[in-house]
Amino acid sequence: VSILGASGCGKTTLFHIIAGLHKPQQGKVILNGRDITGCPGQISYMMQKDLLLPYRTIEDNVILPLLLKGEKKKEAREKASLYFEEFGLEGTQRKYPRQLSGGMRQGAALLRTYMFSREVALLDEPFSALDTLTKSEMHRWYLDVMDKIHMSTLFITHDIDEAILLSDRICLLTGKPGRVTEEIVIKEPRPRKREFNLTEEFLEYKRRMEESVAQILDYALTEIAGKFDIKYDEVVLPELPESPFEGVTFNIPKRGDKLKLLEVSAHNARQSRIDALKMMEKHDPEKRTERTLERMKSDFRLTELPRHIECFDNSNIQGSNPVASCVVFRNARPSKRDYRHFNIKTVVGPDDFASMKEVLTRRYTRMMEEAPEDLPQLIVVDGGKGQLSAAVEALDDMGLRGTIAVVGIAKRLEEIYFPGDSVPLYIDKNSESLRVVQQLRDEAHRFGITHHRNQRSKGQIVSELDGVKGIGEKTRDALLQHFKSVKRLREASIDSIADIVGPSKASIIYAALHASE
């Protein structure tokens, strides 16, 4: 997420508040449900200057956060060595900051920020001091690194091109007092193409952000007056338009009824836009499907659109009647004819992890034999790190790791877990990606619970006929369907029973039901 605004609008102050360095006069800083207001150390923070210590090598600068957390130097160096190549810093470990270019120094500072191992990192104009060519190279480098390490970042900039290229969302801030005027979602999927900044979509985002609120108001007032033949006396608006309007009084309310009127108008305008989008999607549903799949591809770091997704859920009560369900979505919609349920066969007791591994192994072993071309692009596992690890282990055993992407969704906070990453991803609550995954999870849960109830009910329906030797399930069902109850069957004559199942079985049943006589 980029925070974009002019100098002096409060971007750095906002970062100081988020990082816990300043306390806000009002409001709170909430991170994944936790109040971290005024609590330093909860978030990584990389300031405008690299702040590398000149007397320490690059390696010793990078491991500083680990040493401050109490790790031994040898272990810290071993941990950091895994990332030097990914950050494009291989070979710089023994060098000092003065021996590196400005871009390399910023790379080392970002790696040090990453080693702090926090859920979110704040980057305050990290490339602002670089020349244009180096900055362009660093943008490419930054995108490549982020695609590898998946670190959630808040990014301060007043460079529009930089914000569009590097961000998934952009918050536009006004001048003093700083306010968020608009949030823009960049729908270009990741990994970003190198030529993205040359596309029409990029230029459209740029045009949209370069228009000031005053310019938009200017255009809107002129357009409305012409379209509806209106002459304004008084106009209530959030700020003055760019051009003067003769004979018009402009009112910019700070409180009271007119401010409420302005807020209601803004709400109505947003709702009108939503209704228009819904109508457009109604007439062109395929466009919405493609947009949803593109968003999921970006959010879940996939290499192709997830046109075929499967979700798995386990269901049991204290280990009894363990079952699992598999629901299938094609093009972001349920494909109910492809749903499958499983009775757990090899696992004893309530072991969700082993059950998950068994079900995935059975499902995809058979699929590779019968329809290898129909393997899904994404598997969603209902559960956290444990269930996800079991799923990954099953895919490893079948040689499918890397062929099929897999994620886990934890129920409490809608956390999305990726293999090998202990820090979950929190997708925007209004995101289409999260809605599809929630629908998948809920559908798998419903389908699994229904099958589990059926299995329990089956186990509880036991009649006197079940213990009679030589009488099977079909014979029992035929007799109960005809006589409606065991009591009526007992009262029936042997000839009546023989009419249903034949004389041989009738003799066995009659003798069993009247044994006590």
N, C-alpha and C positions, 0 to 999 in steps of 0.2 A: 504494500500500500504506500503510495507516495503522497506526501503533504506538499502541495504546490501553492506558492504565494509570493508576493513581493517582499523585499527586504523590510524588516520592521513590523511585520504583521503578527509576530508572536510564535513562529514555528519552533525556534530553539527553546523558548520558554515552555511551550507545550511539551517538548521532549524532556526538559528538566523535571516537569511535573510527573510525566509517565515514569521516568527513571527513579523517582523518589527523592530527587535533589532539592525540589521546591515543594511546599505544600500549597494546594489550591485554596483560594478563599472560599469556594463552595464546590460541591460535586466530589466524586470519588473516581479512583482508577481501579477498574475491575479487570482481572486477568483470569479467564476460565473459571469464573464464579468466585474468585478470591479477591478480597479487598487488599490492594497493595499500596494504597495511598500513603505517601511519605515513607516508604520502606525501600531504601537503596539496596541494590544487589539482586533484585528479583528479575532484572532485565539486562541484557548486554547492551552496551552503549559505545559506539564508535564516533568520536567527535570529528570536526572538520580537519584538524591536523592529525597526522598519523600518531604523534606522541610516542614514537619508538625511543627507547632509552639508548643514547649514542654509545655508551660504554658496554652494552650487552650485544652479543651476536644476534642475528635474526632468530635463530632457534631459541635462544634464551629469552628473547622478547616474547616469542609466541607462547612459550610454556609458562609465562608469568602467572596467568590466572590459575593454572593447575597448582603451582607452588603455593600461591596464596590460600588455596583450599586445603593445603597440607599434604599434597602428594609428594613422593620422593622424586628427586631430579631425574633419576634413571628411568623410572616408570613414566614420568611426564614426557620425556624425550621420545620414548618408544611410542606413546600414544600420538604425539604430534607428528611423528615421522610418517604416519599413515596418510596425512593430508597434504604434505608439501607438494607432491606431484599433482594432486587434484586442483590445488590452488595455483598451479603454474610456477611454483617457487623451488622446484628441485634444483639443488646445487647452490642454494643461497644460505644454507643452514649455518655455515661457519663465517659468513661475511657480516660486516657491520653496516648499520643503516646508511652511513655516508657513501658506501660503495654501491648502493642500488639507485636505480632511476626513481623518479617520483611515482610512476605507476606501480613498480615493484614494491615500494614502501607501503603504498596503500593496500596492495595485496597482502603484505605481511600483517598490517594492522587489522584487516578483515579476518584473517586466519586467527589472530589473537582473540578477536571478538568472538569468533565461532567456538574457540576452545573454552570460553567461559561457560558454555553448555546451558544456555537458558532458552525458554520456549520462544521468546521474541527478541529480536535485535533492533536497536535504533541506529540508523546510519544518517549522520548529519552532514549533508553535502560532501560526501567522501571524494568526489571527483572535481569539485569546483576549482581547485588550484591548478589543475592540469591543463596543458595546451590542447587545442582542438583535436589534433591527430592522436595524441596519447589518450585523450578522453574517449574518443571513438573506439580505440583498441580496448580500453578498460571496460566499456559497455559490453563488448562481445565477450570479454573474459568473465565479467560479472554474470552474464546470462548463462554461460557454460557452467560456472561454478554453482550457481543456484539450482540448476537442473540436476546437479549431482548431490548436493548436501541438503536440499529441501528445508532451508531455514526461513521461518516467517520473519519478515522485516517491515519496519516502518522507515520510510526513506524521505528525507527532507531535500527539496530542490526548488530552484526557481527557473529551471530549464525545462520548457514544455516538451521538447523532443525527448529529453532524457526520461521524463516522467512517463510518456506514452510507451517508449521502447522497453522500459524495465518493469513496469507495474502491471498488476492485475486490476487494481482500483486506484483512482486518483481523487483526493479530497481537495477542492479548491477553497482557499482562504482569502477573505477580503482584507483590506487594510484595517487600521485601527478603528474600532476594536475588532480583533480578529474573529471572524465567524466562518463556519463552513457554509458556503453558498450552494455547492453542488457536489455530488459524488458521481464520478464517471467510471463505468465498468469497461475495461479494455477486453474485448471478447476474443482477441487473437490468441489461439491456443499455444501452449508451450510443448516442446521447445520452440522458441521464436525463430522464424526464418531470418536469415541475414539481410534479405532485401525488404523486410517488413516496413522499414522507414521510407521506402520508395513507393509504397502501394497507395491506392486511392483511399483505403480505409484509414491509414495513418494520417493522411492529409485532412480527412474529414474530422478525425479526433482533434487535430491541431486547430482547424478553423473554428471548431466548436469552443475550444478553450481560449482562443485569442479574442473572441467577442466578449466585450465587457457587458456587465448588467445594464449599464447606461445605454449602450448601443442597442441591446435587445429591447429595452423599454421604448426607445425611440422608434424602432421598427414596429413594435406591437401597437403603440398608440396611433401611429399613422395608418397602419393596416386596418385596425378596428374602426377608426373614424371613417375611412373610405368605404369599407365594406357595408357598414350599417348606417351610413349617413348621420353620424353623431357629431355634435359640437360640445366639447367638454367645458364645464364650468369649474369643477373641482375633481381632482384625481388623487386617490389614496394609493400610495406605492411605497416600496421599501427604500428606494433612493431616487435621486433626481435623474431624469433622462439626460442624454448628451446634448440635445438641442432645446432651445426655448420654444414654448408654445404660447402664442399670443392670446392673452385674455384668460389663461388657464391658471388656477391656483393648485399648486402641488402640496399635498399633505403627507408628511413622513411621520406617522404616529410612533410614539415610544411606549404608550400605555393607553388603557381605556378601550371604549367600544370600537373605535376605528382600527386599533391594532387587532382586536378580535375579528373584525370584518376582513382585514387583510389576511389573517391566518386562515379563516374559513375559505376565502377565495383561492388561496394557494392550495389548500386541501382539495377543493373542487377541481382545480386545474390538474392536479396529479391524478385524481380519480378518473377524470375525463381521458387522460392519456392512457391510463391502464385499460379503460373500457375500449378505447380505439385499438390498442394492441391486441386485446382479446378478440375483437371482431375481425381483425386482420388475420389472426391465427386460425379463427374459425373457418375462414374462407381458404386458408392455405396451411393446413395442419402439418404438412411435410416440412415446411420451413421451421416450425417450432421444434419438431423432432430433431432436425439437423442441428439446430442451435443448442438443444439440450445435450445431444451426443458430443458436440464440440466442447461444451463446457465440462462435461464429465471427463473427456479425454485430457483436458487441461488440469482439472482438479486432482485427478487420480494418476497423473504422470504416465499416461499410456502412449504407445507408439501408433495406435490406430483407433478408429472410432469403436466404442463398445456396443456394437449392434446386437450382440448376443451376451447376456449377463445371466449368471446363475447364482442363487443365494441358498445357503444351507443353514438349518437350525436343528438342534437336538431337543428332544422332549422326553422326560421321564419323571416319575414321582418316587424319590428315594430308591432309585434303581429299578423300579418295577416297570415292566412293559416298555423298555427303552426303544424309541423310534427316532427317525430323523426325516426331515423333509427337504426337498429340492424344488424351488420355484424358478421359472425361466422367464426372462423378459427379452423380447425382441423389438428393436427400435424403440426402447424405453416404454414398452407396453407389455402387460402380462400375456404370456402364451400358455394358456391353461392346459392345452392338450399335451404340452411337454412336461407338466408337473410330474414329479415322482416322489413316492414315500418309501422308506426303508425300515425294515425291522432289524435292529442291531443283533448280530449273530455271534460275534467273537468276544465281546466285552462283557465282563461280569461286574455287576454293581454300577453305581452312579459315577462313571468316568467320562465326562464330556469330551475331554481331549482325545482319548483313544477312540471314542465313538465317531468323532469328526474325521479322524484319520481313516477309519474303516469305511465310512460312507464315501468319502472322496476317492479312495482307492477303488472301491467297487464301481462307482459311477464312471470314472474316466478310463479304467482298464477296459470296461465293456465298450465305451464310446470309441476308444482307439481301435478296437477290433471291428466295430460295426460301421462307424461314421466318423473317421478321423478328421474329415473336412468340416465337421460341425462343432468343433471344440469352441468354447466361449472365449471372448476376448478378456472377460473380467469375471472373477469369482468373488462373491461377498460372503464372508463368514460372520454369522451372528455371534458375537463374543469379542473378548479383548485379546490380549497378547497370547494367552495360553491356547485358545482355539485357533488363532492365526498360525502359531508355531506348528501345531498339529497338521494344519492344512498344508503348510509349506513343506513339512517333512514328507507328507503323502505325495506331493507333486515332485519332490526330489527323487523319491523312490521310483516314480514312474518315468523320470526323465523329462518332466514337463515344466520344471522350474525355468522361468524366462520365456516360455512359450505362452503361458497364460498368466496374466496379472492377477494378484490376489490381495484383498484388503479385509480387515476386520472392523466391525462397527460395535462399539461398546454402548450399552443401553442408557447409562445414567446421564452422560453429557453429550451423547452423539459424537463420541470421539472416533476418528478414523485412524486405524493403525496400519502401518506398512511393514513388510518383512524387514527385520534387521534395524528398525528405527524405534527406539524406546519412547520417543516423544510423539504423542498423537497429533494429528492434524484436526483443527477445528474449522469446519467449513461454515461459511456464512449461513445463518439460520434460514435466510430467504432464498438460498441458492437452489436452482433447479436440480443440481447434482445431488444435494442432500435429500431433496424431496423424493427423488427416484430411489435412492438407497433406503430411505425410511419406508417407502411403499414396498420395496423388495423384502425388507426385514419383517414388516408387519404381515405381509402375505405368507412368508415362509412360516412365521409363528402360527398364524391361523390354520394353515394347511397341516402343519405338524401336530397341533393340539387336537384338531378334528380326528386325525388318524389315531392319535394316542388314546382319545376317548373311546373310539370304536374298538381298539384292542382291549382296553380295560373292560368294556361292556361285554365283549365276547368271552373274556375269561370268567365273567361273573354269571353268565347264563349256563347253569348246569342243571339238568333235569335227571329224574330217576333213570331215564333210558340210557344216559351216558355210561352207566356202569354195567350195562347188559352186554355180555360177551356175544359177538357175532352181529351186533346191531351198529351200523355206522351212522355217520352224520346225515346222509341223504334220507335214510329210512326214518330217522328220528324227526327230521324236519317235515317229511311227508305226513307222518302220523299226527304231529302237532298242528300242522296246517289244516288237516281234515277234522280232528276231534277238538281242537282249540286248547285243550289242557290235558294234563296227565290224569286228572280226576275223571274226566269223561272217558278217557281211553280205558281206564281201569273198569269203568261201569259197562263198557262195550262188550258184546259177545265175541267169541273167537272167530266166528264167521265174518263179522263186520270188519275185524282187523285184517282177516285174510283177503278181503276184497281190495284192500289198499296195498299190502306188502306180500301177499301170497301165503299159503298154508304153513310152509316151513318156518318162516320168520314169525308168523302169527303165533305158533305154538310156543316159541322161545319167549316172546314178549308176554303172552298171557301167563305163562308159568312164572316169569320174573315178577310180574305185578301182583300175583296172587300167592306168592311164596309163603307169606305169613299165615295164610288161611289153611 
